[in-house]
Amino acid sequence: MPMTAVLAAGVGVRHGSGWSLRSASFRLESPPSGQPSLGILIPSRGTGSAVVDVLSGAVSPAYGELRVLGEDMRTERGRAAVRARIGVAHRRARSRPGIRVRGLVEQAARRARLPRRERPVLTAAILDRLSLTPWADVPLRAAPDPVARRARLAAAAVHQPELLLIDGLLDDLSPQDAAALADSIRDIGADTGIVAAGSDPDWLALTCPEILTLADGILVG
């Protein structure tokens, strides 16, 4: 039976003394049923991670109902259960100094608790899928920015998650690089539900047929 990947009903999320989300309602169906990709247009990058944070379990909703992959995100148990089943790709994320592209993906495979014997195979597969094999032994910080972003996407997808969350990965790229990265995201989205947040509506539209806009904490279609 097809699963609803995300079901949000009147969700509110606090941000300091204000709100990054207010009474947000939306849903995303898991592939192959329904529409497997949803874009969240964030005109202000200051609140860009709000949706990703609450869907990944990094923060809990202050009110409303939120279920991700069937788990209740209002509970610690639900949030913990979801973390192993999703992937998160941030445009900017901390990484160990000197870590190489392959090492970043291998590290993600370990954190996802993939069986030891499967890690090298799945790491090699996702590097090849995202055209990263020639860059595998290059330090992440020495790689061009578009390559580093693809490496973060590979790390988020190596364990074949049921839901992939993308935060700003398509922002501020050249048209050629953005189009190539959008192709990669669409390819992964054939098997995985995707929620992508970003500030460029044109590139979001390439990956997500449905786009909602987040303004002053309110999501509108």
C-alpha positions as CSV (number, residue, x, y, z in Angstrom):
1,M,0.0,0.0,0.0
2,P,1.5,3.4,-1.0
3,M,2.7,5.5,2.0
4,T,2.3,9.2,2.5
5,A,5.8,10.4,2.9
6,V,4.9,13.7,4.6
7,L,1.6,14.7,6.1
8,A,1.5,18.2,7.8
9,A,-1.7,19.6,9.2
10,G,-1.5,23.1,10.8
11,V,2.1,22.8,11.9
12,G,3.9,25.6,13.7
13,V,7.6,25.8,14.4
14,R,9.2,28.3,16.7
15,H,12.3,30.3,15.7
16,G,13.7,32.3,18.6
17,S,10.9,34.6,19.8
18,G,9.0,34.2,16.5
19,W,7.8,31.6,14.2
20,S,9.5,30.0,11.2
21,L,6.4,28.1,10.3
22,R,2.8,29.0,11.2
23,S,-0.2,26.7,10.6
24,A,1.5,24.9,7.6
25,S,-0.4,22.2,5.9
26,F,0.9,20.0,3.0
27,R,1.4,16.4,2.0
28,L,3.8,14.4,-0.2
29,E,3.2,11.0,-1.5
30,S,6.0,8.4,-1.7
31,P,6.9,7.1,-5.2
32,P,5.4,5.7,-7.3
33,S,2.1,7.1,-6.2
34,G,1.1,10.7,-6.3
35,Q,3.6,13.6,-6.7
36,P,6.9,12.5,-5.2
37,S,8.6,15.9,-5.2
38,L,7.7,19.2,-3.4
39,G,9.6,22.5,-3.6
40,I,9.6,25.1,-0.9
41,L,10.5,28.6,-2.2
42,I,12.2,30.6,0.5
43,P,12.6,34.2,-0.5
44,S,14.6,34.9,2.7
45,R,17.4,32.4,3.3
46,G,17.3,33.2,7.0
47,T,14.4,30.8,7.4
48,G,15.6,28.4,4.7
49,S,16.2,25.5,7.0
50,A,12.9,25.7,8.9
51,V,11.1,23.1,6.8
52,V,14.1,20.8,6.5
53,D,14.8,21.0,10.2
54,V,11.3,20.0,11.3
55,L,10.9,17.2,8.6
56,S,14.3,15.7,9.6
57,G,13.5,15.7,13.3
58,A,16.2,18.3,14.2
59,V,13.4,20.3,15.8
60,S,9.9,19.3,16.9
61,P,6.7,21.1,15.9
62,A,5.3,23.4,18.5
63,Y,1.7,22.6,17.5
64,G,-0.2,20.8,14.8
65,E,0.2,17.2,13.4
66,L,3.3,16.1,11.5
67,R,3.9,12.6,10.2
68,V,7.0,11.7,8.2
69,L,7.1,8.2,6.7
70,G,4.2,7.4,9.0
71,E,6.1,8.4,12.2
72,D,4.7,11.0,14.6
73,M,7.3,13.9,14.6
74,R,5.8,15.3,17.9
75,T,7.5,12.5,19.8
76,E,11.2,11.8,20.3
77,R,10.6,8.1,19.4
78,G,9.1,9.2,16.1
79,R,11.9,11.6,15.3
80,A,14.6,9.1,16.1
81,A,12.9,6.4,13.9
82,V,12.7,8.8,10.9
83,R,16.4,9.9,11.1
84,A,17.6,6.5,9.8
85,R,15.2,6.5,6.9
86,I,15.9,10.0,5.4
87,G,18.8,11.8,3.8
88,V,19.6,15.5,4.3
89,A,21.7,17.5,1.9
90,H,22.5,21.1,3.0
91,R,24.2,23.5,0.8
92,R,26.6,24.3,3.6
93,A,27.5,21.6,6.2
94,R,30.4,21.1,8.5
95,S,32.9,18.4,7.5
96,R,36.1,17.0,8.9
97,P,39.2,19.0,7.8
98,G,40.9,17.2,5.0
99,I,38.1,14.8,4.3
100,R,37.9,13.6,0.7
101,V,34.8,13.3,-1.5
102,R,34.8,9.5,-1.1
103,G,35.5,9.8,2.6
104,L,32.4,12.1,3.0
105,V,30.2,9.5,1.4
106,E,31.8,6.6,3.3
107,Q,31.3,8.5,6.6
108,A,27.6,8.9,5.7
109,A,27.3,5.2,5.0
110,R,28.7,4.4,8.4
111,R,26.4,6.8,10.2
112,A,23.5,5.2,8.4
113,R,24.6,1.9,9.8
114,L,24.8,0.2,6.5
115,P,26.3,-3.3,6.7
116,R,30.1,-3.1,6.5
117,R,30.3,-5.3,3.4
118,E,27.8,-3.1,1.6
119,R,29.4,0.3,2.2
120,P,32.1,0.2,-0.5
121,V,29.7,-1.1,-3.1
122,L,27.0,1.5,-2.3
123,T,29.6,4.3,-2.0
124,A,31.0,3.4,-5.4
125,A,27.6,3.2,-6.9
126,I,26.4,6.7,-5.8
127,L,29.7,8.3,-6.8
128,D,29.3,6.8,-10.2
129,R,25.6,7.8,-10.4
130,L,26.5,11.4,-9.7
131,S,29.6,11.5,-11.9
132,L,31.9,12.0,-8.9
133,T,34.2,9.0,-9.4
134,P,37.0,11.3,-10.9
135,W,36.7,13.5,-7.9
136,A,36.6,10.7,-5.3
137,D,40.1,11.3,-3.9
138,V,40.0,15.1,-4.0
139,P,39.7,16.9,-0.6
140,L,36.2,18.2,-0.3
141,R,37.4,21.7,0.5
142,A,39.6,21.8,-2.6
143,A,36.8,20.6,-4.9
144,P,34.8,23.2,-7.0
145,D,31.6,24.3,-5.3
146,P,29.3,22.4,-7.7
147,V,31.3,19.2,-7.1
148,A,31.1,19.7,-3.3
149,R,27.4,20.1,-3.6
150,R,27.1,16.9,-5.5
151,A,29.2,15.2,-2.9
152,R,26.8,16.3,-0.2
153,L,23.9,15.0,-2.3
154,A,25.8,11.7,-2.7
155,A,26.3,11.5,1.1
156,A,22.6,12.1,1.7
157,A,21.6,9.5,-0.8
158,V,24.1,6.7,-0.3
159,H,21.9,4.6,2.0
160,Q,19.0,4.9,-0.4
161,P,16.7,6.9,1.9
162,E,12.9,6.8,1.6
163,L,12.8,10.7,1.8
164,L,15.5,13.1,0.7
165,L,15.5,16.7,2.1
166,I,17.5,19.3,0.2
167,D,18.3,22.7,1.7
168,G,19.6,25.4,-0.7
169,L,21.6,23.0,-2.9
170,L,20.5,24.7,-6.1
171,D,20.9,28.3,-5.0
172,D,23.6,30.6,-6.5
173,L,24.9,28.3,-9.2
174,S,25.6,29.0,-12.9
175,P,22.8,27.9,-15.2
176,Q,24.9,25.0,-16.5
177,D,25.8,23.7,-13.0
178,A,22.3,24.2,-11.6
179,A,20.8,22.3,-14.6
180,A,23.3,19.4,-14.1
181,L,22.6,19.2,-10.3
182,A,18.8,19.4,-11.0
183,D,19.2,16.4,-13.3
184,S,20.9,14.4,-10.6
185,I,18.2,15.3,-8.1
186,R,15.5,14.2,-10.5
187,D,17.3,11.0,-11.1
188,I,17.4,10.2,-7.4
189,G,13.8,11.3,-7.1
190,A,12.7,8.4,-9.3
191,D,13.0,6.2,-6.3
192,T,12.8,8.6,-3.4
193,G,10.4,11.3,-2.2
194,I,12.0,14.7,-2.3
195,V,11.4,18.0,-0.4
196,A,13.7,20.7,-1.8
197,A,14.0,24.2,-0.2
198,G,15.6,27.0,-2.0
199,S,15.5,30.7,-3.1
200,D,15.5,30.2,-6.9
201,P,12.1,29.4,-8.3
202,D,13.4,28.5,-11.8
203,W,15.7,25.8,-10.6
204,L,13.2,24.5,-8.0
205,A,10.7,24.1,-10.8
206,L,13.2,21.8,-12.7
207,T,13.1,19.3,-9.8
208,C,9.7,19.9,-8.2
209,P,6.5,20.3,-10.3
210,E,4.7,21.5,-7.2
211,I,6.1,24.5,-5.4
212,L,4.9,26.3,-2.2
213,T,6.2,29.7,-1.1
214,L,7.2,30.3,2.5
215,A,6.6,34.0,3.5
216,D,6.6,35.2,7.1
217,G,6.2,31.7,8.3
218,I,3.1,31.0,6.0
219,L,3.2,28.4,3.2
220,V,1.1,29.4,0.2
221,G,0.6,27.5,-3.1
